[in-house]
C-alpha cells in the first residue's frame, strides 16, 4: 500500500505539460455536455493522496468504510493508490463539477483519476446507524492500564477509549489481523497503527512512542505491536478505537471484563 518510487516519479514536473493538455482536452470534450470543469487540488468530498497514505488510513480519516471508498474510485485489490491521486471520499458531497473533473482522462490535483470508464452512479444516502452486531472475535485488551476516557458518540475526540500506563509499556493487538497502516498522517492520533481483522472490523492504536511492526505484517491477538507514547497533555496513554464498516463503535462491550 505504500507509494513506491515509480508512483512518486509520476508526480515530477516533467509531466505537467501532458497533464495540462489532458485537462484542456477534457474541458473541450465536456463543454458540449454542459458540465463545468473545476481544476482543484482538494474539492469537497475529494482527498488528494499524500505520501504515506493508505486506502485504510484515508477511509478512517473521513469516517468511511474502506470498501465504499474503493468502490467509488474503481480501486480493485490490492488497493494500490498513488501520491497526487484524487479520491472521492464522500460521494454525497461530490458536485457535478467535481464529478466531471474526476472523469477518466481528466486531471485533478495533478494526477489522472483512477475511476473506471462510464457514468458515475448517483450518490446513495447512508443508511441509518444500526446497533453493531456481536463480534465473533475473542478480543483482548490492547494495554494493561485503567480506562481514563470512554467512547462518546458524536464527539470527534472520543471515538474510542483511552488507557493509561507508563511510557514504553507494550501495546498489543486486540485480535488477529493484518497491519494496514503504520504512520503519523492522521491528525490528532500521533503515531498510529491500524489493523484489519476482516472486511468489516478495523482497530486503531494511537499515541505510540515507537512501532514494533511494519505495514503488511500479520499479527496475532496479544502480540506486542508498539510501545506506548504520550497523548494529550504529555500523559502516557493508548487511544484505542474499533471501526465497524467505517464507523467508530464503543470498544468496551467487545473487551473482556476486568
Backbone torsions as a table, in degrees:
resi	resn	phi	psi	omega
1	UNK	NA	-21.8	178.6
2	UNK	-67.4	157.2	-178.0
3	UNK	-82.6	126.3	-179.5
4	UNK	-91.1	179.0	-175.2
5	UNK	-66.7	-30.9	178.1
6	UNK	-63.7	-43.0	179.2
7	UNK	-64.2	-40.6	179.9
8	UNK	-64.1	-36.4	-178.4
9	UNK	-63.4	-27.0	-178.3
10	UNK	-67.6	-13.7	-177.7
11	UNK	-100.1	3.9	-177.0
12	UNK	-67.0	152.1	-177.5
13	UNK	-56.5	-24.4	-177.1
14	UNK	-59.9	-22.8	-178.0
15	UNK	-88.7	-4.3	-172.8
16	UNK	-61.8	-37.5	-179.8
17	UNK	-62.7	-42.9	177.8
18	UNK	-62.8	-43.1	-179.1
19	UNK	-62.3	-42.7	-179.8
20	UNK	-63.5	-38.6	178.2
21	UNK	-62.0	-39.9	177.3
22	UNK	-63.4	-40.0	179.0
23	UNK	-62.4	-47.5	-178.6
24	UNK	-64.3	-40.9	179.9
25	UNK	-64.7	-41.0	-179.4
26	UNK	-68.0	-35.8	179.5
27	UNK	-62.7	-41.6	178.3
28	UNK	-65.3	-41.2	-178.6
29	UNK	-66.6	-37.3	-177.8
30	UNK	-81.1	-18.8	-178.2
31	UNK	-58.2	-37.7	-179.7
32	UNK	-70.3	-17.0	179.9
33	UNK	-91.8	-3.3	179.8
34	UNK	76.8	13.8	-179.7
35	UNK	-94.7	131.6	179.2
36	UNK	-83.6	134.5	-179.8
37	UNK	-101.8	128.7	175.9
38	UNK	-119.0	128.8	177.8
39	UNK	-99.5	97.1	-176.0
40	UNK	-129.8	137.8	177.2
41	UNK	-72.4	-25.6	-177.9
42	UNK	-148.9	93.9	179.2
43	UNK	-94.3	162.5	177.7
44	UNK	-56.5	131.4	179.8
45	UNK	80.3	7.6	-177.9
46	UNK	-125.9	137.7	176.6
47	UNK	-119.3	131.0	175.5
48	UNK	-91.7	121.0	-174.4
49	UNK	-62.6	131.7	178.4
50	UNK	-110.5	164.0	178.4
51	UNK	-58.0	130.2	179.4
52	UNK	96.0	-17.0	178.7
53	UNK	-64.1	148.2	165.6
54	UNK	-126.7	165.6	178.4
55	UNK	-56.9	-37.1	-176.1
56	UNK	-72.9	-40.4	179.0
57	UNK	-68.8	-35.3	177.4
58	UNK	-66.1	-45.4	178.9
59	UNK	-60.2	-41.6	179.3
60	UNK	-65.5	-39.2	179.2
61	UNK	-56.2	-38.2	-175.9
62	UNK	-104.6	14.2	179.4
63	UNK	55.1	43.7	-179.2
64	UNK	-115.8	158.3	172.1
65	UNK	-76.3	124.9	-177.2
66	UNK	-59.1	-28.5	179.4
67	UNK	-68.1	-35.9	177.9
68	UNK	-68.8	-42.4	177.9
69	UNK	-60.1	-41.6	177.4
70	UNK	-62.8	-42.6	-178.4
71	UNK	-66.1	-44.9	-179.3
72	UNK	-59.2	-29.3	-174.6
73	UNK	-108.3	6.6	177.5
74	UNK	64.6	32.9	-178.4
75	UNK	-95.0	124.5	-178.4
76	UNK	-106.3	163.2	175.4
77	UNK	-52.0	140.8	9.0
78	UNK	-88.6	24.8	173.0
79	UNK	62.2	46.5	178.5
80	UNK	-80.3	134.5	175.0
81	UNK	-126.1	164.2	-174.7
82	UNK	-128.4	150.0	176.1
83	UNK	-58.2	132.8	179.8
84	UNK	89.8	-10.2	-179.6
85	UNK	-71.1	135.9	179.4
86	UNK	-93.0	119.1	-178.6
87	UNK	-114.7	134.3	171.4
88	UNK	-73.6	124.7	-178.7
89	UNK	-117.2	-4.8	174.2
90	UNK	-154.2	96.3	-174.3
91	UNK	-60.2	-30.3	-178.4
92	UNK	-67.8	-24.1	-178.5
93	UNK	-91.9	-9.5	-174.3
94	UNK	-74.8	123.9	-179.5
95	UNK	-86.2	164.0	176.3
96	UNK	-55.5	-36.8	-179.9
97	UNK	-66.7	-41.1	178.9
98	UNK	-66.6	-40.2	178.5
99	UNK	-60.3	-41.6	177.9
100	UNK	-62.4	-40.9	-178.8
101	UNK	-69.1	-19.4	178.4
102	UNK	-98.2	6.4	177.9
103	UNK	-64.2	152.0	-179.8
104	UNK	-54.3	133.0	179.0
105	UNK	91.0	-9.7	179.0
106	UNK	-98.5	136.5	-175.2
107	UNK	-95.3	128.1	174.4
108	UNK	-123.6	127.3	179.1
109	UNK	64.4	22.9	175.5
110	UNK	91.2	-0.4	-178.4
111	UNK	-133.8	145.1	174.0
112	UNK	-64.6	142.1	176.6
113	UNK	-68.5	144.5	179.7
114	UNK	-84.5	-0.2	-172.9
115	UNK	-60.2	136.7	179.8
116	UNK	-66.3	153.7	179.7
117	UNK	-60.2	154.3	178.1
118	UNK	113.4	163.3	-179.0
119	UNK	-68.3	141.7	178.2
120	UNK	-79.7	133.4	179.2
121	UNK	-67.2	156.0	177.5
122	UNK	-63.8	146.1	179.5
123	UNK	-57.9	140.3	177.2
124	UNK	-100.0	129.6	179.5
125	UNK	-62.9	146.2	178.4
126	UNK	-70.2	138.9	177.2
127	UNK	-68.8	154.3	177.7
128	UNK	-62.3	149.9	-179.1
129	UNK	-57.4	137.7	178.2
130	UNK	-116.8	149.7	176.8
131	UNK	-58.7	135.1	-178.8
132	UNK	-64.5	141.2	176.9
133	UNK	-68.0	156.9	176.9
134	UNK	-66.4	124.9	-178.6
135	UNK	-67.8	141.5	177.4
136	UNK	-83.8	-3.9	-177.3
137	UNK	-86.0	149.3	171.5
138	UNK	-95.5	85.2	-176.2
139	UNK	-68.4	156.3	175.9
140	UNK	-128.9	159.0	179.6
141	UNK	-67.5	134.9	-179.5
142	UNK	-82.1	-10.8	177.3
143	UNK	-154.6	161.2	-171.2
144	UNK	-91.3	-17.2	-172.6
145	UNK	-73.4	177.4	179.0
146	UNK	-76.9	154.3	175.6
147	UNK	-77.7	123.2	-178.0
148	UNK	-110.5	-9.0	175.2
149	UNK	-152.0	134.7	-175.7
150	UNK	-104.6	165.4	176.2
151	UNK	-65.5	134.9	176.7
152	UNK	-134.4	111.9	-177.9
153	UNK	-56.9	135.7	176.1
154	UNK	84.0	-5.1	178.9
155	UNK	-99.5	118.6	-173.1
156	UNK	-61.2	-30.4	-178.0
157	UNK	-94.2	6.3	-177.4
158	UNK	-131.4	47.8	-179.2
159	UNK	-85.6	4.8	178.1
160	UNK	-156.7	-151.5	177.8
161	UNK	-122.4	153.0	174.9
162	UNK	-108.0	132.0	-179.6
163	UNK	-118.3	124.2	-178.4
164	UNK	-78.5	163.7	177.6
165	UNK	179.6	-156.6	176.9
166	UNK	-114.6	145.8	179.1
167	UNK	-58.2	129.8	-178.2
168	UNK	97.3	-8.8	176.4
169	UNK	-58.1	152.1	178.4
170	UNK	-68.2	136.5	168.4
171	UNK	-108.0	126.1	-172.2
172	UNK	-117.9	148.7	176.4
173	UNK	-63.1	132.7	-178.5
174	UNK	-74.9	-23.7	174.9
175	UNK	-161.3	169.7	179.2
176	UNK	-58.8	146.2	176.3
177	UNK	175.6	-168.4	-180.0
178	UNK	-120.1	133.1	178.1
179	UNK	-74.2	119.1	-176.2
180	UNK	-112.8	-4.4	175.1
181	UNK	-158.5	135.2	172.8
182	UNK	-140.0	115.1	-178.9
183	UNK	172.6	-167.5	-178.2
184	UNK	-132.7	32.5	-176.5
185	UNK	-91.0	1.4	178.6
186	UNK	-101.6	115.5	-176.1
187	UNK	-60.9	130.9	177.4
188	UNK	90.6	-4.2	-176.9
189	UNK	-108.6	-9.9	-176.0
190	UNK	62.1	-141.8	176.1
191	UNK	-81.5	118.2	-170.8
192	UNK	-128.3	147.7	174.4
193	UNK	-118.9	136.0	174.2
194	UNK	-116.5	129.7	178.7
195	UNK	-116.0	129.9	176.4
196	UNK	-95.1	123.1	-179.3
197	UNK	-96.2	-35.5	171.7
198	UNK	-161.7	-166.1	-177.5
199	UNK	-68.4	-16.4	-175.8
200	UNK	-107.6	-34.2	-173.8
201	UNK	-105.7	131.1	169.3
202	UNK	-126.3	152.0	170.9
203	UNK	-129.1	148.7	-177.1
204	UNK	-128.5	142.9	-175.2
205	UNK	-129.8	108.7	-170.4
206	UNK	-112.9	164.5	178.9
207	UNK	66.0	45.1	178.4
208	UNK	-85.6	149.5	176.6
209	UNK	-82.5	-41.6	175.8
210	UNK	-153.4	157.9	-178.7
211	UNK	-96.6	144.2	176.7
212	UNK	-113.1	-2.0	178.6
213	UNK	-133.8	164.8	177.9
214	UNK	-117.7	163.4	175.6
215	UNK	-58.4	138.9	179.9
216	UNK	93.8	-11.7	-178.7
217	UNK	-72.3	144.1	172.1
218	UNK	-93.2	129.5	-177.3
219	UNK	-122.0	156.8	178.9
220	UNK	-112.2	154.6	177.7
221	UNK	-55.0	131.3	179.6
222	UNK	86.8	-5.1	179.9
223	UNK	-74.2	135.8	176.1
224	UNK	-68.9	125.9	-178.2
225	UNK	-118.6	-16.3	-178.6
226	UNK	-161.0	170.0	173.0
227	UNK	-110.3	134.5	-176.7
228	UNK	-61.4	138.4	178.4
229	UNK	-117.0	-154.7	-176.1
230	UNK	-104.6	131.3	176.6
231	UNK	-98.8	-158.1	178.2
232	UNK	-53.6	140.8	-178.8
233	UNK	72.6	15.4	-179.4
234	UNK	57.5	34.6	179.5
235	UNK	-99.8	132.0	177.7
236	UNK	-63.3	126.2	-178.8
237	UNK	-167.1	163.3	169.3
238	UNK	-117.1	129.4	170.0
239	UNK	-98.6	121.4	-173.7
240	UNK	-119.8	128.8	179.0
241	UNK	-127.4	152.0	170.0
242	UNK	-124.1	129.1	177.4
243	UNK	-111.6	130.2	176.4
244	UNK	-117.9	115.4	-176.3
245	UNK	54.0	36.9	176.8
246	UNK	89.4	-11.7	-177.1
247	UNK	-103.0	138.8	177.8
248	UNK	-71.3	133.2	176.6
249	UNK	-125.0	162.8	179.4
250	UNK	-68.2	118.8	-179.3
251	UNK	-72.8	-23.9	-171.1
252	UNK	-58.1	-42.0	178.5
253	UNK	-63.1	-19.1	179.7
254	UNK	-86.4	-20.7	-174.0
255	UNK	-91.4	149.1	178.6
256	UNK	-64.8	147.5	179.0
257	UNK	-70.0	142.5	178.9
258	UNK	-97.3	NA	NA
